[in-house]
Amino acid sequence: MRIPARFFVLGGFLFLLLAFPFGGYSQTFSSGQPVLHTFQIDSSQFLLDGKPFEIIAGEMHYARIPACYWKQRIEMAKAMGCNAISTYVFWNYHEQQPGHFDFKTGNRDLAHFIQLVQDAGMWLLIRPGPYVCAEWDFGGLPPYLLSIPDIKLRCSDARYMQAVKKYIDTLANVLRPYQITRGGPIILLQIENEYGSYGNDRSYLKTLEKLWRKNGINIPFYTADGGTPYMLEAGSLPGCAVGLDPGGYEKAIRLAQKINPGVPVFSSETYTGWLTHWREKWAKADTADLYKEVRFLLEHHRSLSFYVVHGGTNFGFTAGANASGQRFQPDVTSYDYAAPITETGRPTAEFFRLRQLIHQYHPETKLLPVPAAPPLISIPEVEMKVFSSVWANLPKPVHSVQPRPFEYYGQYHGYMMYQTRLIGRKSGKLVLTQLHDYATVFLNGKYIGSIDRTKGQNSIVLPKTKARVPLLQILIEAMGHVNYGSQLIDRKGITERATLNGMTLMNWEVYGLPFGASYLKHLIPDHDVSRPGVFFRGTFQLDKTGDTYFDLSRYQKGLVWVNGHLLGRYWNVGPQHSLYCPASFLKKGRNEILIFDLHQIHPMPVKGIRKLL
């Protein structure tokens, strides 16, 4: 069974701590003066100010939460009884193009998120990867790495490590001032993520450890792995605390203590719910197992981290995917996760039960008021009209003798259209070897059908035509790079070849369609709906803003933008039929909604509702 990658832990080097304890000024103040704190580990537990300290962390990912709601979500976790926040840093969220890092704007302002954690009087566990999994596109790795044909990931490959070093050097500058040793809230940093379920290059893990130390990160480290012998042997490091995903079982704890003795063992991912793929039913929390695990950990004074306390949303193209053999499972846009705090920041019954359970074992912790959630609004039906089509807005093509993956053209998400003339073979079985991920096929401008990787499909039959040299067009959607497992190298598009009745098709024109802001801004109106690939647009007025969910149940498969913000992907195969739109994406007065659908040619109205469908 897949063991995901997420949540918090604490760790460090015991032999260093004996001589050089980790410490600093924390976020706690007394009479206006900072109070000196130290954070250490001994052979079995974490120590705050020299006393045993149980971490009760709640994981949330700032990249999945509108920045205006960071404070409310952090305070919700504290009200549930958490004393720490755990968060992933998604490398590809901050370096979308090689060498261009953004840690300052909007949702990428990591320092602001850290400061809010400190302002709330909580500690912070940082999980910077470089690989994180997390059901996030490519597990947080930047897809530009896939433009290198023979690159190897999560190992000592020099080209990979060159990019990793730049990332760590840059991120360390953000994290360094916020360590507990410098008066900040960060007490632990995770090395890689569930590495033992992927590889066994221990020199790679040790290099990561050295890079952080070289960059002035002097807090304890930890690793996180599943509780099996091979995972712990390949994924743990001497001197680093051991996180177990999950870790609420005595057998796994004893195994971790045996494989990596002399450091604390804790539950770095105690699962509150689970992820959901397209075509599945919504995942539900197994509350009986959850409460049993949490009770065990609290009774035995072991630290734990809830994965996740709040999930958030895979806005834009950030949703990842799983793959095993021919089975491809892209993740839905919502990352609600059946977590204790919903996608819109509301407490569930699970929230209140966990709150009482934590208070039962920690009665010294005051039960805080539960913060109010942002308001939800409904939006009456919005009339949608045909606005344009992808066919009227094709960019300048690139010529390729044979089709190549998206990444080889410098594109990492969105869509790509591959076009060729059929010479020789002109009808029959079209095979797209290693199609990634979803194709709509057109012959002489007529829609023929779709090819869907999630169904294990890779072929379609092209009918005979009267055209002397038929025109074949294939519009391909990338549905998220695989984020876990051995098939991590998951390039998009036609990744191998296209054949027609066994003949390899040559000489293609390739049109990149990343659907970025500039492309959308300059769409040429086109009301021809003779074939799918249509943009629909509508406008609506608001007297007040609030969170809402746009109901896309009358559409088939595509993307939705509200005032230029890409909410994410919808698909009528379910289970998700509405997309979360935070109030920060809306404005008083006139608002615009834009829908691109791969199949629909007739507009249907949409409306804003108050719940996830």
KEVEX-619430 format. One record per residue (C-alpha): residue number from 1; residue in one letter; x, y, z. Coordinates in steps of 0.05 Angstrom, whole numbers, always signed. Each point is the difference from the previous one (the first is absolute). Last residue first. Example, Ala and Ser with C-alpha at 12.3 -4.5 7.8 and 13.67 -1.06 7.14 Angstrom:
2
[rec 2, S, [+273, -21, +143]],
[rec 1, A, [-27, -69, +13]],
***
This chain:
613
[rec 613, L, [-399, +371, -87]],
[rec 612, L, [+36, +46, +49]],
[rec 611, K, [-47, +48, +34]],
[rec 610, R, [-29, +71, +0]],
[rec 609, I, [-20, +8, -72]],
[rec 608, G, [+21, +47, -56]],
[rec 607, K, [-36, -8, -65]],
[rec 606, V, [+14, -22, -72]],
[rec 605, P, [-42, +7, -63]],
[rec 604, M, [+9, -46, -60]],
[rec 603, P, [+36, +16, -64]],
[rec 602, H, [-1, -49, -59]],
[rec 601, I, [+64, -30, -28]],
[rec 600, Q, [+21, -44, +57]],
[rec 599, H, [+57, -49, -11]],
[rec 598, L, [+68, +29, +21]],
[rec 597, D, [-31, +55, +42]],
[rec 596, F, [+33, +67, +15]],
[rec 595, I, [-40, +43, +48]],
[rec 594, L, [+8, +74, +14]],
[rec 593, I, [-35, +36, +58]],
[rec 592, E, [+1, +76, +5]],
[rec 591, N, [-19, +46, +58]],
[rec 590, R, [-33, +69, +0]],
[rec 589, G, [-14, +35, +66]],
[rec 588, K, [+31, -21, +66]],
[rec 587, K, [+59, -46, -11]],
[rec 586, L, [+14, -74, -3]],
[rec 585, F, [+65, -40, +3]],
[rec 584, S, [+11, +21, +73]],
[rec 583, A, [-68, -28, +17]],
[rec 582, P, [+25, -70, -12]],
[rec 581, C, [-25, -41, -60]],
[rec 580, Y, [-6, -75, +14]],
[rec 579, L, [-19, -42, -60]],
[rec 578, S, [-63, -41, -8]],
[rec 577, H, [-11, -68, -33]],
[rec 576, Q, [+51, -43, +36]],
[rec 575, P, [-13, -76, +1]],
[rec 574, G, [-1, +2, -58]],
[rec 573, V, [+0, -25, -72]],
[rec 572, N, [-26, +70, -18]],
[rec 571, W, [+69, +29, +3]],
[rec 570, Y, [+23, +66, +32]],
[rec 569, R, [+71, +27, +3]],
[rec 568, G, [+26, +60, +39]],
[rec 567, L, [-23, +66, +28]],
[rec 566, L, [+44, +39, -49]],
[rec 565, H, [-2, +73, +22]],
[rec 564, G, [-11, +48, -58]],
[rec 563, N, [-63, +32, +29]],
[rec 562, V, [-27, -70, +10]],
[rec 561, W, [+33, -53, -43]],
[rec 560, V, [-28, -70, -12]],
[rec 559, L, [+32, -60, -33]],
[rec 558, G, [-24, -60, -40]],
[rec 557, K, [-44, -61, -5]],
[rec 556, Q, [-75, -8, -7]],
[rec 555, Y, [-44, +58, +20]],
[rec 554, R, [-69, +1, +33]],
[rec 553, S, [+29, -22, +67]],
[rec 552, L, [+46, +59, +3]],
[rec 551, D, [-28, +30, +64]],
[rec 550, F, [+45, +57, +23]],
[rec 549, Y, [+14, -6, +74]],
[rec 548, T, [-2, +63, +42]],
[rec 547, D, [+41, +42, +49]],
[rec 546, G, [-24, +71, +11]],
[rec 545, T, [-8, +66, -36]],
[rec 544, K, [-53, +53, +6]],
[rec 543, D, [-44, +38, -49]],
[rec 542, L, [+21, -47, -56]],
[rec 541, Q, [-13, +6, -75]],
[rec 540, F, [+8, -56, -51]],
[rec 539, T, [+37, -12, -65]],
[rec 538, G, [+3, -60, -46]],
[rec 537, R, [+49, -32, -48]],
[rec 536, F, [+4, -66, -36]],
[rec 535, F, [+64, -25, -34]],
[rec 534, V, [-8, -58, -49]],
[rec 533, G, [+43, -60, -18]],
[rec 532, P, [-56, -39, -33]],
[rec 531, R, [-17, +3, -74]],
[rec 530, S, [-51, +38, -42]],
[rec 529, V, [-5, +52, +56]],
[rec 528, D, [+21, +61, -40]],
[rec 527, H, [-10, +61, +43]],
[rec 526, D, [+72, +26, -2]],
[rec 525, P, [+27, +58, +41]],
[rec 524, I, [+76, +5, -2]],
[rec 523, L, [+30, -16, +67]],
[rec 522, H, [+53, +53, +20]],
[rec 521, K, [-9, +0, +75]],
[rec 520, L, [-4, -76, +2]],
[rec 519, Y, [+67, -9, -34]],
[rec 518, S, [+33, +53, +44]],
[rec 517, A, [-26, -31, +64]],
[rec 516, G, [+24, -71, -16]],
[rec 515, F, [-39, -52, -38]],
[rec 514, P, [+60, -47, -7]],
[rec 513, L, [-20, -12, -72]],
[rec 512, G, [+62, -20, -41]],
[rec 511, Y, [-14, -15, -73]],
[rec 510, V, [+39, -57, -33]],
[rec 509, E, [+4, -8, -75]],
[rec 508, W, [+19, -72, -16]],
[rec 507, N, [+43, -32, -53]],
[rec 506, M, [-5, -75, +10]],
[rec 505, L, [-51, -55, +16]],
[rec 504, T, [+29, -68, +14]],
[rec 503, M, [-38, -52, -41]],
[rec 502, G, [-28, -58, +42]],
[rec 501, N, [-73, +10, -21]],
[rec 500, L, [+9, +73, +16]],
[rec 499, T, [+57, +14, +49]],
[rec 498, A, [+14, +56, +50]],
[rec 497, R, [+65, +0, +40]],
[rec 496, E, [+31, +3, +70]],
[rec 495, T, [-22, +55, +47]],
[rec 494, I, [-61, +25, -38]],
[rec 493, G, [-19, +51, +53]],
[rec 492, K, [+29, +4, +70]],
[rec 491, R, [+63, -26, +34]],
[rec 490, D, [-8, -45, +60]],
[rec 489, I, [+66, -16, +33]],
[rec 488, L, [-30, -17, +68]],
[rec 487, Q, [-20, -70, -24]],
[rec 486, S, [+34, -34, +59]],
[rec 485, G, [-45, +29, +52]],
[rec 484, Y, [-34, +66, +15]],
[rec 483, N, [-16, +68, -31]],
[rec 482, V, [-19, -18, -72]],
[rec 481, H, [-5, +64, -40]],
[rec 480, G, [-69, +30, -4]],
[rec 479, M, [-55, -7, -52]],
[rec 478, A, [+37, +22, -63]],
[rec 477, E, [-52, +10, -55]],
[rec 476, I, [+13, -20, -72]],
[rec 475, L, [-33, +28, -63]],
[rec 474, I, [+14, -46, -59]],
[rec 473, Q, [-9, +25, -71]],
[rec 472, L, [+3, -44, -62]],
[rec 471, L, [-9, +33, -68]],
[rec 470, P, [-16, -48, -57]],
[rec 469, V, [+41, +2, -64]],
[rec 468, R, [-45, -18, -58]],
[rec 467, A, [-62, +14, +41]],
[rec 466, K, [-58, -47, -14]],
[rec 465, T, [+4, -29, +70]],
[rec 464, K, [+8, -69, +30]],
[rec 463, P, [-12, -5, +75]],
[rec 462, L, [+54, +7, +53]],
[rec 461, V, [-5, -54, +54]],
[rec 460, I, [+25, +19, +70]],
[rec 459, S, [+59, -20, +43]],
[rec 458, N, [+36, +9, +66]],
[rec 457, Q, [-51, -18, +53]],
[rec 456, G, [+16, -22, +71]],
[rec 455, K, [-65, +30, +26]],
[rec 454, T, [+36, +57, +36]],
[rec 453, R, [+42, +9, -63]],
[rec 452, D, [-62, +23, -39]],
[rec 451, I, [-3, +4, -75]],
[rec 450, S, [-57, +43, -27]],
[rec 449, G, [-43, +0, -62]],
[rec 448, I, [-4, +16, -74]],
[rec 447, Y, [-14, +75, +0]],
[rec 446, K, [+0, +27, -71]],
[rec 445, G, [+51, +52, -22]],
[rec 444, N, [+29, -44, -55]],
[rec 443, L, [+9, -55, +53]],
[rec 442, F, [-3, +21, +73]],
[rec 441, V, [+22, -37, +62]],
[rec 440, T, [-10, +21, +73]],
[rec 439, A, [+56, -25, +44]],
[rec 438, Y, [+9, -11, +74]],
[rec 437, D, [+65, -16, +37]],
[rec 436, H, [+57, -13, -15]],
[rec 435, L, [-3, -47, -59]],
[rec 434, Q, [+54, -53, +5]],
[rec 433, T, [-6, -26, -71]],
[rec 432, L, [-54, +38, -36]],
[rec 431, V, [-31, -52, -46]],
[rec 430, L, [-45, +18, -59]],
[rec 429, K, [-36, -61, -27]],
[rec 428, G, [-26, +8, -71]],
[rec 427, S, [+0, +56, -50]],
[rec 426, K, [+49, +40, -44]],
[rec 425, R, [+62, -44, -4]],
[rec 424, G, [+45, +28, -54]],
[rec 423, I, [+1, +74, +16]],
[rec 422, L, [-43, +27, +57]],
[rec 421, R, [+14, +73, +14]],
[rec 420, T, [+21, +19, +70]],
[rec 419, Q, [-22, +39, +61]],
[rec 418, Y, [+16, -4, +75]],
[rec 417, M, [-37, +48, +46]],
[rec 416, M, [+26, +11, +70]],
[rec 415, Y, [-38, +12, +64]],
[rec 414, G, [+13, +25, +71]],
[rec 413, H, [+63, -13, +38]],
[rec 412, Y, [+76, -4, -7]],
[rec 411, Q, [+19, +35, -65]],
[rec 410, G, [+73, +9, -21]],
[rec 409, Y, [-8, -38, -65]],
[rec 408, Y, [+35, -61, +27]],
[rec 407, E, [-45, +4, +60]],
[rec 406, F, [-63, -10, -41]],
[rec 405, P, [+23, -67, -26]],
[rec 404, R, [+24, -10, -72]],
[rec 403, P, [-36, -13, -65]],
[rec 402, Q, [+43, -25, -58]],
[rec 401, V, [+33, +42, -54]],
[rec 400, S, [-18, +60, +42]],
[rec 399, H, [-19, +69, -25]],
[rec 398, V, [-19, +51, +53]],
[rec 397, P, [-66, +36, -10]],
[rec 396, K, [-17, +75, +6]],
[rec 395, P, [-58, +6, +48]],
[rec 394, L, [-69, -30, -10]],
[rec 393, N, [-56, +47, +20]],
[rec 392, A, [-57, -11, -49]],
[rec 391, W, [+5, -76, +11]],
[rec 390, V, [-1, +8, +76]],
[rec 389, S, [-68, +30, -5]],
[rec 388, S, [-34, +65, +18]],
[rec 387, F, [-55, +33, +39]],
[rec 386, V, [-60, -46, +0]],
[rec 385, K, [-47, +28, +52]],
[rec 384, M, [-13, -14, +74]],
[rec 383, E, [-58, +28, +40]],
[rec 382, V, [+17, +1, +74]],
[rec 381, E, [-50, -34, +46]],
[rec 380, P, [-6, +34, +67]],
[rec 379, I, [+62, +3, +45]],
[rec 378, S, [-3, -30, +69]],
[rec 377, I, [+45, +25, +56]],
[rec 376, L, [+44, -31, +54]],
[rec 375, P, [+28, +43, +56]],
[rec 374, P, [+72, -10, +25]],
[rec 373, A, [+3, -48, +60]],
[rec 372, A, [-4, +26, +71]],
[rec 371, P, [+57, -20, +45]],
[rec 370, V, [-13, -57, +50]],
[rec 369, P, [+7, +28, +70]],
[rec 368, L, [+61, -28, +37]],
[rec 367, L, [+0, -61, +44]],
[rec 366, K, [+56, +13, +49]],
[rec 365, T, [+57, -50, +0]],
[rec 364, E, [+13, -26, +71]],
[rec 363, P, [-52, -53, -13]],
[rec 362, H, [+49, -34, -48]],
[rec 361, Y, [-24, -72, -5]],
[rec 360, Q, [-74, +17, +1]],
[rec 359, H, [+14, +65, -38]],
[rec 358, I, [+27, -41, -58]],
[rec 357, L, [-62, -44, -1]],
[rec 356, Q, [-47, +59, +6]],
[rec 355, R, [+32, +35, -60]],
[rec 354, L, [+1, -65, -39]],
[rec 353, R, [-75, -7, +11]],
[rec 352, F, [-12, +73, -19]],
[rec 351, F, [+40, -5, -65]],
[rec 350, E, [-31, -67, -19]],
[rec 349, A, [-69, +32, +4]],
[rec 348, T, [+26, +49, -52]],
[rec 347, P, [+29, +70, +8]],
[rec 346, R, [-5, +49, -57]],
[rec 345, G, [+58, +30, -40]],
[rec 344, T, [-30, -2, -70]],
[rec 343, E, [+37, -64, -20]],
[rec 342, T, [-23, -32, +65]],
[rec 341, I, [+37, -2, +66]],
[rec 340, P, [+0, -70, +32]],
[rec 339, A, [+23, -29, -68]],
[rec 338, A, [-44, -39, -48]],
[rec 337, Y, [+59, +11, -48]],
[rec 336, D, [-27, +69, -21]],
[rec 335, Y, [+53, +0, -53]],
[rec 334, S, [-48, +22, -55]],
[rec 333, T, [+25, -2, -71]],
[rec 332, V, [-6, -76, -9]],
[rec 331, D, [+62, -43, -4]],
[rec 330, P, [+22, -36, -63]],
[rec 329, Q, [+1, -76, +2]],
[rec 328, F, [+37, -36, -56]],
[rec 327, R, [-1, -76, -2]],
[rec 326, Q, [+43, -29, -55]],
[rec 325, G, [+52, -23, +50]],
[rec 324, S, [-11, +40, +63]],
[rec 323, A, [-12, +74, -3]],
[rec 322, N, [-20, +54, +49]],
[rec 321, A, [-16, +72, -17]],
[rec 320, G, [+13, +72, +18]],
[rec 319, A, [-44, +61, +7]],
[rec 318, T, [+38, +66, -10]],
[rec 317, F, [-28, +22, -68]],
[rec 316, G, [-39, +59, +27]],
[rec 315, F, [-25, -7, +72]],
[rec 314, N, [+10, -66, +36]],
[rec 313, T, [-42, +20, +60]],
[rec 312, G, [+4, -1, +76]],
[rec 311, G, [+17, -60, +43]],
[rec 310, H, [-9, +19, +72]],
[rec 309, V, [+23, -41, +60]],
[rec 308, V, [+34, -46, -49]],
[rec 307, Y, [+37, -43, +15]],
[rec 306, F, [-3, +9, +75]],
[rec 305, S, [+69, +1, +31]],
[rec 304, L, [+19, -40, +60]],
[rec 303, S, [+46, +1, +60]],
[rec 302, R, [-1, -58, +48]],
[rec 301, H, [-22, +5, +73]],
[rec 300, H, [-21, -73, +3]],
[rec 299, E, [-73, +16, +14]],
[rec 298, L, [+1, +55, -53]],
[rec 297, L, [+26, -47, -53]],
[rec 296, F, [-49, -56, +16]],
[rec 295, R, [-59, +49, +3]],
[rec 294, V, [+20, +29, -68]],
[rec 293, E, [+3, -69, -31]],
[rec 292, K, [-67, -23, +28]],
[rec 291, Y, [-31, +66, -20]],
[rec 290, L, [+24, -8, -71]],
[rec 289, D, [-19, -73, -6]],
[rec 288, A, [-72, +15, +22]],
[rec 287, T, [-3, +63, -42]],
[rec 286, D, [+14, -34, -67]],
[rec 285, A, [-5, +66, -37]],
[rec 284, K, [-36, -1, -67]],
[rec 283, A, [+27, +3, -70]],
[rec 282, W, [-50, +27, -51]],
[rec 281, K, [-19, -54, -50]],
[rec 280, E, [+49, -14, -56]],
[rec 279, R, [-1, +19, -74]],
[rec 278, W, [+50, +57, +12]],
[rec 277, H, [+46, -14, +58]],
[rec 276, T, [-11, +14, +74]],
[rec 275, L, [+50, +8, +57]],
[rec 274, W, [-10, -25, +71]],
[rec 273, G, [-27, +18, +68]],
[rec 272, T, [+29, +19, +68]],
[rec 271, Y, [+65, -38, -12]],
[rec 270, T, [+52, +2, +55]],
[rec 269, E, [+62, +20, -40]],
[rec 268, S, [+65, +13, +38]],
[rec 267, S, [-17, -49, +54]],
[rec 266, F, [+60, +2, +47]],
[rec 265, V, [+67, -33, +13]],
[rec 264, P, [+52, +37, +40]],
[rec 263, V, [+75, -14, -11]],
[rec 262, G, [+51, -49, +29]],
[rec 261, P, [-14, -59, -45]],
[rec 260, N, [-13, +1, -75]],
[rec 259, I, [-19, -71, -21]],
[rec 258, K, [-20, -25, +69]],
[rec 257, Q, [-38, +63, +20]],
[rec 256, A, [-36, -1, -67]],
[rec 255, L, [-21, -73, +11]],
[rec 254, R, [-23, +15, +70]],
[rec 253, I, [-44, +57, -26]],
[rec 252, A, [-29, -43, -55]],
[rec 251, K, [-21, -54, +49]],
[rec 250, E, [-28, +50, +49]],
[rec 249, Y, [-49, +30, -49]],
[rec 248, G, [-20, +72, -9]],
[rec 247, G, [+55, +19, -48]],
[rec 246, P, [-31, +13, -68]],
[rec 245, D, [+42, +19, -39]],
[rec 244, L, [+55, -7, +51]],
[rec 243, G, [+48, +56, +16]],
[rec 242, V, [+69, -17, +25]],
[rec 241, A, [+43, +53, +32]],
[rec 240, C, [+66, +13, -36]],
[rec 239, G, [+66, -20, +34]],
[rec 238, P, [+13, -57, -48]],
[rec 237, L, [-43, +5, -63]],
[rec 236, S, [-64, -35, -19]],
[rec 235, G, [-26, -16, -70]],
[rec 234, A, [+34, -63, -24]],
[rec 233, E, [-3, -39, +66]],
[rec 232, L, [-68, +29, +18]],
[rec 231, M, [-31, -18, -66]],
[rec 230, Y, [+31, -70, -1]],
[rec 229, P, [-21, -17, +71]],
[rec 228, T, [-72, +25, -6]],
[rec 227, G, [-33, +57, +39]],
[rec 226, G, [-10, +49, -58]],
[rec 225, D, [+49, +57, -3]],
[rec 224, A, [+14, +70, +27]],
[rec 223, T, [+69, +29, +13]],
[rec 222, Y, [+19, +51, +53]],
[rec 221, F, [+47, +58, +11]],
[rec 220, P, [+17, +41, +61]],
[rec 219, I, [+13, +75, -6]],
[rec 218, N, [+66, +28, -27]],
[rec 217, I, [-19, +23, -70]],
[rec 216, G, [+60, +44, -17]],
[rec 215, N, [+6, -14, -74]],
[rec 214, K, [+55, -51, +9]],
[rec 213, R, [-46, -37, +48]],
[rec 212, W, [-55, -3, -53]],
[rec 211, L, [+49, -23, -54]],
[rec 210, K, [+29, -53, +47]],
[rec 209, E, [-67, -32, +12]],
[rec 208, L, [-16, +0, -74]],
[rec 207, T, [+67, -34, -13]],
[rec 206, K, [-16, -52, +53]],
[rec 205, L, [-65, -16, -34]],
[rec 204, Y, [+34, -8, -67]],
[rec 203, S, [+55, -44, +31]],
[rec 202, R, [-56, -44, +25]],
[rec 201, D, [-20, -17, -71]],
[rec 200, N, [-52, -53, +17]],
[rec 199, G, [-62, +18, -40]],
[rec 198, Y, [-75, +10, -1]],
[rec 197, S, [-36, -25, +62]],
[rec 196, G, [+61, +15, +43]],
[rec 195, Y, [-2, +73, -22]],
[rec 194, E, [-64, +14, +37]],
[rec 193, N, [+16, +74, -8]],
[rec 192, E, [+66, +37, -7]],
[rec 191, I, [+33, +23, +66]],
[rec 190, Q, [-52, +30, +45]],
[rec 189, L, [+14, +64, +39]],
[rec 188, L, [-18, +10, +74]],
[rec 187, I, [-7, +57, +50]],
[rec 186, I, [-22, +59, -43]],
[rec 185, P, [-35, +52, +44]],
[rec 184, G, [+52, +56, -2]],
[rec 183, G, [+48, +30, +51]],
[rec 182, R, [+65, -14, -37]],
[rec 181, T, [+13, -70, +26]],
[rec 180, I, [-75, -12, -5]],
[rec 179, Q, [+10, +7, -75]],
[rec 178, Y, [-36, +57, -35]],
[rec 177, P, [+61, +39, -24]],
[rec 176, R, [+26, -61, -39]],
[rec 175, L, [-64, -18, -36]],
[rec 174, V, [+0, +51, -57]],
[rec 173, N, [+75, -3, -14]],
[rec 172, A, [-5, -76, +5]],
[rec 171, L, [-50, +1, -57]],
[rec 170, T, [+50, +29, -49]],
[rec 169, D, [+59, -45, +17]],
[rec 168, I, [-47, -60, +3]],
[rec 167, Y, [-28, +15, -69]],
[rec 166, K, [+67, +14, -32]],
[rec 165, K, [+27, -65, +30]],
[rec 164, V, [-60, -40, -26]],
[rec 163, A, [+11, +26, -71]],
[rec 162, Q, [+73, -23, +1]],
[rec 161, M, [-22, -64, +33]],
[rec 160, Y, [-44, -18, -58]],
[rec 159, R, [+55, +12, -51]],
[rec 158, A, [+51, -38, +42]],
[rec 157, D, [-44, -62, +9]],
[rec 156, S, [+9, -15, +75]],
[rec 155, C, [-71, -26, +9]],
[rec 154, R, [-72, +25, +4]],
[rec 153, L, [-6, +5, -75]],
[rec 152, K, [+38, -28, -60]],
[rec 151, I, [+5, +42, -63]],
[rec 150, D, [+3, -35, -67]],
[rec 149, P, [-38, +48, -45]],
[rec 148, I, [+12, +66, +38]],
[rec 147, S, [-66, +37, -12]],
[rec 146, L, [-27, -39, +60]],
[rec 145, L, [+38, +46, +48]],
[rec 144, Y, [-45, +56, -25]],
[rec 143, P, [-55, -37, +38]],
[rec 142, P, [+23, +31, +66]],
[rec 141, L, [-4, -52, +57]],
[rec 140, G, [-58, +11, +47]],
[rec 139, G, [-25, -71, -3]],
[rec 138, F, [-7, +6, -75]],
[rec 137, D, [-65, +39, +8]],
[rec 136, W, [-23, -3, +73]],
[rec 135, E, [-32, -62, +30]],
[rec 134, A, [+45, +14, +59]],
[rec 133, C, [+62, -33, -32]],
[rec 132, V, [+55, +42, +35]],
[rec 131, Y, [+63, -1, -43]],
[rec 130, P, [+52, +55, +15]],
[rec 129, G, [-30, -10, +51]],
[rec 128, P, [-11, +63, +40]],
[rec 127, R, [-40, -29, +59]],
[rec 126, I, [+3, +54, +54]],
[rec 125, L, [-27, -12, +69]],
[rec 124, L, [-26, +63, +35]],
[rec 123, W, [-14, +18, +72]],
[rec 122, M, [-61, +39, +23]],
[rec 121, G, [-12, +65, +37]],
[rec 120, A, [-49, +26, -52]],
[rec 119, D, [+49, +56, -19]],
[rec 118, Q, [+52, -54, -14]],
[rec 117, V, [-45, -36, -49]],
[rec 116, L, [-17, +67, -31]],
[rec 115, Q, [+74, +15, -8]],
[rec 114, I, [+11, -66, -36]],
[rec 113, F, [-56, +16, -49]],
[rec 112, H, [+30, +69, -12]],
[rec 111, A, [+69, -31, -13]],
[rec 110, L, [-31, -48, -50]],
[rec 109, D, [-26, +56, -44]],
[rec 108, R, [-19, -46, -58]],
[rec 107, N, [-75, +10, +9]],
[rec 106, G, [+8, +73, -20]],
[rec 105, T, [+70, +19, -21]],
[rec 104, K, [+64, -10, +39]],
[rec 103, F, [+32, -68, -7]],
[rec 102, D, [+6, +2, -76]],
[rec 101, F, [+60, -35, -32]],
[rec 100, H, [+21, +7, -72]],
[rec 99, G, [+60, -46, -13]],
[rec 98, P, [-37, -48, -46]],
[rec 97, Q, [-73, +20, -9]],
[rec 96, Q, [-54, -17, +50]],
[rec 95, E, [+45, +6, +59]],
[rec 94, H, [-43, +16, +61]],
[rec 93, Y, [-59, -47, -12]],
[rec 92, N, [+48, -51, -30]],
[rec 91, W, [+36, -7, +67]],
[rec 90, F, [-64, -13, +39]],
[rec 89, V, [+16, +16, +73]],
[rec 88, Y, [-39, -48, +43]],
[rec 87, T, [-31, +23, +65]],
[rec 86, S, [-6, -21, +72]],
[rec 85, I, [-33, +44, +52]],
[rec 84, A, [+13, -7, +74]],
[rec 83, N, [-36, +2, +67]],
[rec 82, C, [-63, -34, -25]],
[rec 81, G, [-61, -2, +45]],
[rec 80, M, [-58, +9, -49]],
[rec 79, A, [+2, +75, +15]],
[rec 78, K, [+72, +2, -23]],
[rec 77, A, [-18, -32, -67]],
[rec 76, M, [-56, +51, -8]],
[rec 75, E, [+50, +56, +15]],
[rec 74, I, [+44, -23, -57]],
[rec 73, R, [-60, -4, -47]],
[rec 72, Q, [-22, +71, +19]],
[rec 71, K, [+69, +29, -9]],
[rec 70, W, [+12, -32, -68]],
[rec 69, Y, [-67, +24, -27]],
[rec 68, C, [+24, +63, -36]],
[rec 67, A, [+56, -42, -30]],
[rec 66, P, [-50, -42, -38]],
[rec 65, I, [+14, -73, +22]],
[rec 64, R, [+31, -55, -42]],
[rec 63, A, [+69, +32, -4]],
[rec 62, Y, [-1, +9, +76]],
[rec 61, H, [-3, -75, +10]],
[rec 60, M, [-32, -25, +64]],
[rec 59, E, [+24, -51, +51]],
[rec 58, G, [-22, +3, +72]],
[rec 57, A, [+52, -15, +52]],
[rec 56, I, [-5, -29, +69]],
[rec 55, I, [+72, +0, +22]],
[rec 54, E, [+11, -30, +68]],
[rec 53, F, [+55, +34, +40]],
[rec 52, P, [+41, -31, +55]],
[rec 51, K, [+38, +55, +39]],
[rec 50, G, [+68, +30, -16]],
[rec 49, D, [-30, +66, -24]],
[rec 48, L, [-38, -40, -52]],
[rec 47, L, [+24, -72, -3]],
[rec 46, F, [-20, -51, -52]],
[rec 45, Q, [+0, -73, +18]],
[rec 44, S, [+35, -68, -2]],
[rec 43, S, [+75, +6, -2]],
[rec 42, D, [+1, +75, +13]],
[rec 41, I, [-23, +55, -45]],
[rec 40, Q, [+7, +75, +9]],
[rec 39, F, [-37, +65, -4]],
[rec 38, T, [+22, +59, +42]],
[rec 37, H, [-40, +60, +19]],
[rec 36, L, [+18, +70, +24]],
[rec 35, V, [-60, +43, +16]],
[rec 34, P, [-5, +66, -39]],
[rec 33, Q, [-14, +60, +44]],
[rec 32, G, [-65, +40, -2]],
[rec 31, S, [-20, -21, +70]],
[rec 30, S, [+5, -72, -22]],
[rec 29, F, [+3, -19, -74]],
[rec 28, T, [-7, -66, -37]],
[rec 27, Q, [+19, -1, -74]],
[rec 26, S, [+65, -34, +16]],
[rec 25, Y, [+70, +26, +15]],
[rec 24, G, [+54, -51, -15]],
[rec 23, G, [+20, -72, +10]],
[rec 22, F, [+31, -63, -29]],
[rec 21, P, [+47, -30, +51]],
[rec 20, F, [+74, -3, -19]],
[rec 19, A, [+39, -51, +40]],
[rec 18, L, [-53, -52, +14]],
[rec 17, L, [-40, +24, -59]],
[rec 16, L, [+54, -18, -49]],
[rec 15, F, [+1, -73, +22]],
[rec 14, L, [-74, -2, -5]],
[rec 13, F, [-4, +26, -71]],
[rec 12, G, [-67, +27, -19]],
[rec 11, G, [-73, -15, -9]],
[rec 10, L, [-71, +22, +3]],
[rec 9, V, [-60, -20, -41]],
[rec 8, F, [-54, +28, -43]],
[rec 7, F, [-46, -19, -56]],
[rec 6, R, [-2, -32, -69]],
[rec 5, A, [+22, -52, -49]],
[rec 4, P, [-46, -56, -18]],
[rec 3, I, [+5, -74, +14]],
[rec 2, R, [-30, -36, -60]],
[rec 1, M, [-24, -69, +17]],
***
